[in-house]
């Protein structure tokens, strides 16, 4: 499972870098075309919006896997080690339930509904279900990361840090 974890992390890192790179190119092109040509390209604003949606939601799932989110853990660190482990499992289970119910099931319904209605973006004519697909995908990533953190808890941190 650790190899799968490493492979998924590497794939998500590459995807996030590609999305960010495309976003930068898109915004630079928008600025250049606006000031040199006198009008901005019609697709740049919509593409930037969709890229930012994917970057934010997928990045949040990735940060969850790296345990990089902000957390108020003052009382957690004051617990004895066994109690801390139990509370961490409860926290991971709550995150897993949230991701499963809200992101995977709710996001999956949103994707299904927008695809079945044939909704498309106004300029790029991309099906909105494709844009919204990042929500259930990221939810599945969070579920995977939570399972991984339950099965392979992090090593105990030093008290000096």
Secondary structure as UniProt FT lines:
FT   HELIX           2..32
FT   HELIX           33..37
FT   HELIX           44..66
FT   HELIX           74..78
FT   HELIX           81..98
FT   HELIX           99..106
FT   HELIX           107..117
FT   TURN            122..124
FT   HELIX           128..151
FT   TURN            159..160
//
